[in-house]
Amino acid sequence: MFNLPVTVQSGRFTGPGLNVAYPVIADMPDRAVQNRINRMIVTEVNLLIRRQGSPIIRTRK
């Protein structure tokens, strides 16, 4: 285990035949940085899923 200065939670992309968990950063002192990191993570996960031929249906935390 690692002690991190932030909380790492999980988010999900779900759809027919699709169930992908990805990290979500929380509790950062600078919310703007936190939001930017989370947008970058979601963008990259979305790209990887689309490269495999599966469209995103919805997200949930």
Buried (B, 14 or more C-beta within 10 A) or exposed (E): EEEEEEEEEEBBBBBEEBEBEBEBBEEBEEEEEBEEBBEEBBEEBBEEBEEEEBEBEEBEE
